[in-house]
Amino acid sequence: MSTTPGYRGRFAPSPTGPLHAGSLLAALGSWLMARRAGGRWLVRIEDLDPPREVPGAAAAQLRTLATCGLHPDGPVEYQSRRGGLYAAALERLLAAGDAFECHCSRSDLGARGGIHRHCVAGRRRPDPAVRLRVPDGCRIGFEDAIRGHYAQDLAREVGDFVLRRADGPWAYQLAVVVDDADQGITEVVRGADLLDSTARQILLQQRLGLPTPRYAHLPVVPGPDGRKLSKSLAAMPVDDADPLPALARAWAMLGQDPAAVAGAASPAALLEAALAAFDPARIPRGPDPLPAALHNTHGAIED
């Protein structure tokens, strides 16, 4: 087993419902990468969007992680308690001229595909959003540990992006960048549905003078109809009373040998066997079709 000095990874679910099998895929993948490197694995609850949150979901997710044997190496953090850090970062960006108040509505930007390059607001709002200024020609690239080189033209494909929403909540992009830096995260292992956010986060890290962690994006596995399973009725929560089947499926979806964990009689035994056999080189680079044998199981994979 290799050791990476100072390795700090994390799993950061949103409390919008119970922990689904695909979220377990991300949790297990990030835990395995951290443990293989001899590093620490943290958990952060990304509870920034109250209208989407389900009461009690965060506690339920943490219980499910515990029943699966996935215990964080430190206190669980909650984004809802970290607003002071986000406000300080936003003030720095505003003072430097890297961020600006924007009065544009979605309808104002509709003719531009929702991409903000210049303010075209029809009227001033009492509660403007705050956006990061993305210069013309801004292109960000990075090496993903699983998918290789990835680059994005932020000016053309994304535009000036929101840091604080007009209705008040902090935007995910700002919060995750501030949190990862504050917690000393060195490796971000997460689902590939967040790959598109990474260039924005790297640009924000550069503007704030923060370190850029290494990234690895795990596959998001579609169901037989090609849709991400977390968006379908097939996305079932992990059974806290019997988490072994979900853990075994997550292990298989990481491209690992099912036989390596086949004899495990408890989550702890499965994790021990999985860690001994884990090979990151086997993780699929893309959203490969779900094996037919898994279509007939009661669990589903999501990110």
C-alpha positions as CSV (number, residue, x, y, z in Angstrom):
1,M,0.0,0.0,0.0
2,S,1.4,3.4,-1.0
3,T,1.5,6.3,1.4
4,T,1.0,10.0,0.5
5,P,2.2,12.3,3.3
6,G,-0.4,14.8,4.3
7,Y,-3.2,13.2,2.2
8,R,-6.6,14.6,3.2
9,G,-9.7,13.5,1.3
10,R,-13.4,14.1,1.9
11,F,-17.0,13.0,1.2
12,A,-19.5,15.9,1.0
13,P,-23.2,14.8,0.5
14,S,-26.1,17.2,0.3
15,P,-28.9,16.4,2.7
16,T,-31.7,16.1,0.1
17,G,-32.7,12.6,1.1
18,P,-31.3,9.3,2.3
19,L,-27.9,8.1,1.2
20,H,-28.4,6.3,-2.1
21,A,-26.4,3.5,-3.4
22,G,-24.6,5.8,-5.9
23,S,-23.7,8.3,-3.2
24,L,-22.2,5.3,-1.4
25,L,-20.1,4.7,-4.5
26,A,-18.6,8.2,-4.1
27,A,-18.1,7.7,-0.3
28,L,-16.5,4.3,-0.7
29,G,-14.3,5.4,-3.6
30,S,-13.0,8.5,-1.7
31,W,-12.5,6.4,1.5
32,L,-10.5,3.8,-0.3
33,M,-8.3,6.4,-2.0
34,A,-7.6,8.0,1.3
35,R,-6.9,4.8,3.2
36,R,-4.7,3.4,0.5
37,A,-2.6,6.6,0.7
38,G,-2.4,6.3,4.5
39,G,-4.3,9.6,4.7
40,R,-7.3,11.1,6.5
41,W,-10.9,11.0,5.3
42,L,-13.4,13.7,6.3
43,V,-17.1,14.2,5.9
44,R,-18.8,17.6,5.2
45,I,-22.5,18.1,4.9
46,E,-23.3,20.6,2.1
47,D,-26.5,22.1,3.5
48,L,-26.5,25.4,1.7
49,D,-29.9,25.1,0.0
50,P,-32.7,24.9,2.7
51,P,-35.6,24.6,0.2
52,R,-34.1,21.4,-1.2
53,E,-33.1,19.9,2.1
54,V,-35.1,17.1,3.8
55,P,-35.5,17.4,7.6
56,G,-33.4,14.7,9.3
57,A,-31.6,13.7,6.0
58,A,-28.1,14.7,7.2
59,A,-28.4,12.6,10.4
60,A,-29.8,9.7,8.4
61,Q,-26.9,9.9,5.9
62,L,-24.4,9.8,8.7
63,R,-26.1,6.8,10.3
64,T,-25.9,5.0,7.0
65,L,-22.2,5.8,6.6
66,A,-21.6,4.4,10.1
67,T,-23.5,1.2,9.4
68,C,-21.3,0.8,6.3
69,G,-18.2,1.1,8.5
70,L,-17.2,4.5,6.9
71,H,-16.2,6.6,9.8
72,P,-14.7,10.1,9.3
73,D,-11.3,11.0,10.8
74,G,-12.6,14.1,12.5
75,P,-15.7,16.1,13.4
76,V,-18.4,16.4,10.7
77,E,-18.5,19.9,9.2
78,Y,-21.8,21.7,8.1
79,Q,-21.7,24.4,5.5
80,S,-24.6,26.1,7.1
81,R,-22.4,27.0,10.0
82,R,-19.5,28.4,7.9
83,G,-21.1,31.6,6.5
84,G,-18.5,33.8,8.0
85,L,-15.7,32.2,6.0
86,Y,-17.7,32.6,2.8
87,A,-18.4,36.2,3.5
88,A,-14.8,37.0,4.1
89,A,-13.8,35.3,0.8
90,L,-16.5,37.2,-1.1
91,E,-15.3,40.5,0.4
92,R,-11.8,39.8,-0.8
93,L,-13.0,39.1,-4.3
94,L,-15.1,42.3,-4.3
95,A,-12.3,44.4,-3.0
96,A,-10.0,43.1,-5.7
97,G,-12.5,43.7,-8.5
98,D,-12.7,40.0,-9.2
99,A,-16.4,39.9,-8.2
100,F,-19.3,42.2,-8.9
101,E,-22.9,42.7,-8.1
102,C,-25.2,41.6,-10.9
103,H,-28.8,42.6,-11.4
104,C,-29.5,40.3,-14.4
105,S,-32.4,37.8,-14.1
106,R,-32.6,34.4,-15.8
107,S,-34.9,35.9,-18.4
108,D,-32.4,38.7,-19.1
109,L,-29.8,36.1,-19.9
110,G,-32.1,33.7,-21.7
111,A,-31.2,34.9,-25.2
112,R,-27.5,34.3,-24.3
113,G,-28.1,30.7,-23.3
114,G,-27.9,31.7,-19.6
115,I,-24.2,32.7,-20.0
116,H,-23.3,36.0,-18.4
117,R,-20.6,38.0,-20.2
118,H,-22.0,41.6,-19.7
119,C,-24.8,42.8,-17.5
120,V,-28.0,43.2,-19.5
121,A,-30.4,43.7,-16.6
122,G,-33.7,45.2,-17.5
123,R,-33.9,46.8,-14.0
124,R,-32.0,47.1,-10.8
125,R,-32.8,44.5,-8.1
126,P,-32.9,45.1,-4.4
127,D,-31.1,41.8,-3.9
128,P,-28.5,41.4,-6.7
129,A,-26.5,38.3,-7.1
130,V,-22.7,38.4,-6.9
131,R,-20.7,36.9,-9.7
132,L,-17.0,36.1,-10.4
133,R,-15.6,38.1,-13.3
134,V,-14.3,35.6,-15.9
135,P,-12.0,37.3,-18.4
136,D,-12.2,36.8,-22.1
137,G,-10.1,33.8,-23.2
138,C,-10.0,32.3,-19.8
139,R,-9.3,28.5,-20.2
140,I,-8.6,26.2,-17.3
141,G,-7.1,22.8,-17.6
142,F,-6.1,20.1,-15.1
143,E,-5.0,16.5,-14.9
144,D,-7.7,14.2,-13.5
145,A,-6.3,11.1,-11.7
146,I,-8.8,8.9,-13.4
147,R,-9.9,10.7,-16.6
148,G,-6.6,12.3,-17.7
149,H,-6.4,15.9,-19.0
150,Y,-9.5,18.0,-19.0
151,A,-9.9,21.6,-20.0
152,Q,-12.7,24.1,-20.3
153,D,-13.1,27.5,-21.9
154,L,-14.8,29.2,-19.0
155,A,-15.5,32.5,-20.8
156,R,-17.4,30.8,-23.6
157,E,-18.9,27.8,-21.9
158,V,-19.7,29.2,-18.4
159,G,-19.3,32.9,-18.3
160,D,-19.3,35.0,-15.1
161,F,-20.6,32.6,-12.5
162,V,-22.6,33.2,-9.3
163,L,-20.9,33.3,-5.9
164,R,-23.9,34.4,-3.9
165,R,-27.4,34.0,-5.2
166,A,-29.9,36.8,-5.5
167,D,-32.2,35.0,-3.0
168,G,-29.4,35.0,-0.4
169,P,-27.8,31.5,-0.2
170,W,-24.1,31.0,-0.9
171,A,-23.3,29.3,-4.2
172,Y,-21.8,25.9,-4.2
173,Q,-18.7,26.9,-6.1
174,L,-17.6,29.5,-3.6
175,A,-18.5,27.4,-0.5
176,V,-16.7,24.2,-1.7
177,V,-13.5,26.1,-2.6
178,V,-13.4,27.9,0.8
179,D,-14.2,24.7,2.7
180,D,-11.6,22.5,0.9
181,A,-8.9,25.1,1.6
182,D,-9.9,25.6,5.3
183,Q,-10.0,21.8,5.9
184,G,-6.7,21.3,4.2
185,I,-8.1,19.0,1.5
186,T,-5.4,17.7,-0.8
187,E,-7.4,15.2,-2.9
188,V,-11.0,15.6,-4.2
189,V,-12.5,12.3,-5.2
190,R,-16.1,12.6,-6.3
191,G,-18.6,11.7,-9.0
192,A,-18.0,12.7,-12.6
193,D,-21.2,14.8,-12.7
194,L,-19.1,17.4,-10.9
195,L,-16.3,17.3,-13.4
196,D,-17.8,20.4,-15.1
197,S,-17.5,22.4,-11.9
198,T,-13.8,21.8,-11.4
199,A,-12.4,24.5,-13.8
200,R,-14.6,27.1,-12.0
201,Q,-13.3,26.0,-8.6
202,I,-9.7,26.1,-9.8
203,L,-10.2,29.7,-11.1
204,L,-11.6,30.7,-7.7
205,Q,-8.7,29.1,-5.9
206,Q,-6.3,31.1,-8.1
207,R,-8.2,34.4,-7.4
208,L,-8.2,33.7,-3.7
209,G,-4.6,32.6,-3.5
210,L,-5.6,29.1,-2.3
211,P,-4.0,25.8,-3.1
212,T,-5.5,23.6,-5.7
213,P,-6.1,20.0,-4.6
214,R,-5.6,17.0,-6.9
215,Y,-8.9,15.7,-8.5
216,A,-10.2,12.3,-9.4
217,H,-13.7,11.9,-10.8
218,L,-15.4,8.5,-10.3
219,P,-17.8,7.2,-13.0
220,V,-21.5,8.0,-12.9
221,V,-23.1,4.8,-14.0
222,P,-26.3,5.1,-16.1
223,G,-29.2,2.6,-15.9
224,P,-30.4,0.6,-18.9
225,D,-32.3,3.6,-20.3
226,G,-29.1,5.7,-20.3
227,R,-30.2,8.0,-17.5
228,K,-28.2,8.7,-14.4
229,L,-29.8,6.4,-11.8
230,S,-30.0,9.2,-9.1
231,K,-32.6,10.9,-11.4
232,S,-34.7,7.7,-11.9
233,L,-37.1,5.7,-9.7
234,A,-34.5,3.0,-9.6
235,A,-32.4,5.0,-7.2
236,M,-33.0,3.2,-3.9
237,P,-31.6,4.2,-0.5
238,V,-29.0,2.0,1.2
239,D,-30.5,-0.5,3.6
240,D,-29.1,0.3,7.0
241,A,-30.2,-3.1,8.3
242,D,-28.2,-4.9,5.6
243,P,-25.6,-2.6,3.9
244,L,-23.4,-5.4,2.6
245,P,-25.1,-5.8,-0.8
246,A,-24.9,-2.1,-1.5
247,L,-21.2,-2.0,-0.4
248,A,-20.5,-5.0,-2.7
249,R,-22.2,-3.3,-5.6
250,A,-20.3,0.0,-5.1
251,W,-17.1,-2.0,-5.0
252,A,-17.9,-3.7,-8.3
253,M,-18.9,-0.3,-9.9
254,L,-15.5,0.9,-9.0
255,G,-14.2,-1.7,-11.4
256,Q,-12.8,-3.9,-8.7
257,D,-12.8,-7.7,-8.5
258,P,-16.1,-8.9,-6.8
259,A,-14.4,-12.1,-5.7
260,A,-12.1,-10.1,-3.4
261,V,-15.0,-9.2,-1.1
262,A,-17.3,-12.1,-1.7
263,G,-16.6,-13.9,1.6
264,A,-17.1,-10.8,3.8
265,A,-19.7,-11.3,6.6
266,S,-19.7,-7.8,7.9
267,P,-19.1,-4.2,6.6
268,A,-15.8,-4.1,8.5
269,A,-14.6,-7.4,7.0
270,L,-15.6,-6.2,3.5
271,L,-13.8,-2.9,3.9
272,E,-10.7,-4.7,5.2
273,A,-10.7,-7.0,2.2
274,A,-11.5,-4.2,-0.2
275,L,-8.6,-2.1,1.0
276,A,-6.2,-5.0,0.6
277,A,-7.3,-5.6,-3.0
278,F,-8.1,-2.0,-4.2
279,D,-6.5,-1.0,-7.5
280,P,-7.2,2.6,-8.6
281,A,-6.1,1.7,-12.1
282,R,-9.2,-0.4,-12.5
283,I,-11.6,2.4,-11.9
284,P,-13.6,3.0,-15.2
285,R,-12.8,6.3,-16.9
286,G,-16.3,6.8,-18.2
287,P,-20.0,6.0,-17.6
288,D,-19.9,2.4,-18.7
289,P,-23.2,0.5,-19.0
290,L,-24.4,-1.1,-15.8
291,P,-23.7,-4.8,-15.9
292,A,-26.8,-6.8,-16.7
293,A,-26.5,-8.8,-13.5
294,L,-26.9,-5.7,-11.5
295,H,-30.1,-4.5,-13.4
296,N,-32.1,-7.1,-11.5
297,T,-30.9,-6.1,-8.0
298,H,-32.9,-3.9,-5.6
299,G,-30.1,-1.3,-5.3
300,A,-29.0,1.3,-7.8
301,I,-25.9,3.4,-8.3
302,E,-25.9,7.1,-8.3
303,D,-23.2,9.8,-7.7
